[in-house]
Amino acid sequence: MNNNFDIGIIGAGPAGYTYALHASAQGKSVVLFEKEYIGGVCLNKGCIPTKSILHSSEVYKQILNADKFGVTAQNVTLDYSKVLERKNKIVETLRKGIELALKNAKVTVINSEAKIKDKNTVECNADIYNCSKIVCATGSSPKVVKGLEFDHDFLLSSDDILNLECLPKSILIIGSGAIGVEWARIFSNFGIETTVVELAQHLLPLADTEVSKRLERIFKAEKIKFYTQTCVKEINNKKITLSNNEILEPELVLVAVGRTPNITDKIEGVTYIGDIAGEIQLAHYAIKQAIEDIDGIKFEKGLTPSVVYGTPEIAWVGKREQDLEPDSYNKSLVLLSAIGKAHCDGQTDGFIKIISQKDKIVGAHIVSSEASSLIQQITIAIQNGITVDKLKEVCFPHPTYSEGIYDALFKF
Ligand SMILES: Cc1cc2nc3c(=O)[nH]c(=O)nc-3n(C[C@H](O)[C@H](O)[C@H](O)COP(=O)(O)OP(=O)(O)OC[C@H]3O[C@@H](n4cnc5c(N)ncnc54)[C@H](O)[C@@H]3O)c2cc1C
């Protein structure tokens, strides 16, 4: 076998497989090493399986509440094994799709752990691969915190939680970032007693504070219990004492306090992309980093949208109010209760907020159905310097949630 390649890539998550496909499209010879599953965390343990289970939980909850929509549903039951079966099928289908794309692109895939020896050499299964360029895209793993080390039985990681064969009666979630919030929504939708503990002042600490406060209101309405400015003081025999001295006895604990890059030492001359680069740990950021490096298509890192899934979705891009001096910006906020489509869907709790500076849009914060897609419209506007007045010239369809964006333009 010829072990000389233009590009050697370690890790086949979104960063690695995107890099491989784009490099191959340029006619480069590529070898891609993956020690677990093609698709990485995103496809196998992250974005996709979580959203699949989330969707099942939303269907369940919606059917339970169907009478609100004039539909009677009786004897509604939940078979969690089928929820998992569906999730596994989706993951498998998508994984096969990427594997096929790599095969068609003539990328050499080696299903084993690889080690970078130097900037042009990779070792795998005692074989040496010579590469003109090496890209390290080995991703990240659930962060281990002192006192909350995973035992994979009671104290679970986001990997463990995907492997639960049946649902617990109650769960404590430590951390209210995107992963913590999404799992809180999943468990709560399934009717599980759910509690969230967050060290910061508000839930979803990276969001605009108004968004965090709205999420807190939504959690209260959903009867998801939460503690902010609180941490775990002690765990003793499955009894959890919080810093406010409350004692909780959940059946399970999900520790979701962030992710650590899978890195030992950085080697000069090697390109690091995706979660391992330790910047923004999102799949679309990993993909854009890969494309930036291989295709030279720049992207504005500060305009990476964030999305938290569930009902309603939460999404934001650009500046938050707390980033700006009080008199340096204008804001416009439209409540979903003013949007026709939101009433039709029974989803009126939320808002669309736009922040501008000197007529330029600099940020948007959305708590709404379809927020994940709405945020893209604003991202395009911000990135292209489209002013509030210019955006007013665009026609928004009716009835849609996007009308909230249009209405917000006239409320500055
Ligand atoms: C529960 C959860 C939900 C998430 N939801 C979202 C979401 O909705 N949207 C979003 O944008 N992001 C989400 N993320 C984050 C997203 O999954 C990551 O940002 C993304 O997977 C990073 O891609 P990557 O290619 O850098 O690394 P990874 O996807 O982590 O892939 C790295 C790959 O490298 C392999 N590898 C590591 N070391 C070696 C080695 N020595 N040899 C060979 N292979 C190796 C690993 O096995 C892995 O397959 C979520 C994450 C989690 C955990």
The ligand as a Gaussian input file, in Angstrom:
#p B3LYP/6-31G(d) Opt

LIG

0 1
 C      -24.967000      16.057000      23.629000
 C      -24.361000      16.987000      22.618000
 C      -25.180000      17.746000      21.816000
 C      -24.636000      18.623000      20.885000
 N      -25.481000      19.346000      20.096000
 C      -24.977000      20.196000      19.189000
 C      -25.817000      20.925000      18.320000
 O      -27.043000      20.824000      18.395000
 N      -25.260000      21.751000      17.410000
 C      -23.904000      21.888000      17.306000
 O      -23.445000      22.664000      16.461000
 N      -23.069000      21.207000      18.104000
 C      -23.572000      20.360000      19.046000
 N      -22.728000      19.632000      19.828000
 C      -21.265000      19.829000      19.669000
 C      -20.730000      19.051000      18.454000
 O      -21.031000      17.696000      18.614000
 C      -19.236000      19.268000      18.351000
 O      -18.957000      20.649000      18.300000
 C      -18.677000      18.600000      17.081000
 O      -18.919000      17.225000      17.107000
 C      -17.188000      18.876000      16.958000
 O      -16.723000      18.267000      15.798000
 P      -15.206000      17.798000      15.642000
 O      -15.087000      17.266000      14.272000
 O      -14.309000      18.875000      16.076000
 O      -14.993000      16.630000      16.716000
 P      -15.807000      15.327000      17.069000
 O      -17.155000      15.314000      16.520000
 O      -15.612000      15.172000      18.542000
 O      -14.998000      14.183000      16.322000
 C      -13.712000      13.843000      16.666000
 C      -13.447000      12.423000      16.199000
 O      -12.051000      12.133000      16.357000
 C      -11.911000      10.781000      16.738000
 N      -10.585000      10.621000      17.347000
 C      -10.119000      11.209000      18.486000
 N       -8.837000      10.871000      18.689000
 C       -8.475000      10.034000      17.664000
 C       -7.274000       9.349000      17.319000
 N       -6.180000       9.465000      18.058000
 N       -7.266000       8.576000      16.227000
 C       -8.380000       8.447000      15.457000
 N       -9.553000       9.087000      15.738000
 C       -9.593000       9.869000      16.815000
 C      -13.066000      10.587000      17.712000
 O      -13.373000       9.199000      17.854000
 C      -14.180000      11.382000      17.029000
 O      -14.949000      10.558000      16.183000
 C      -23.229000      18.725000      20.760000
 C      -22.392000      17.945000      21.556000
 C      -22.949000      17.079000      22.477000
 C      -22.038000      16.250000      23.321000

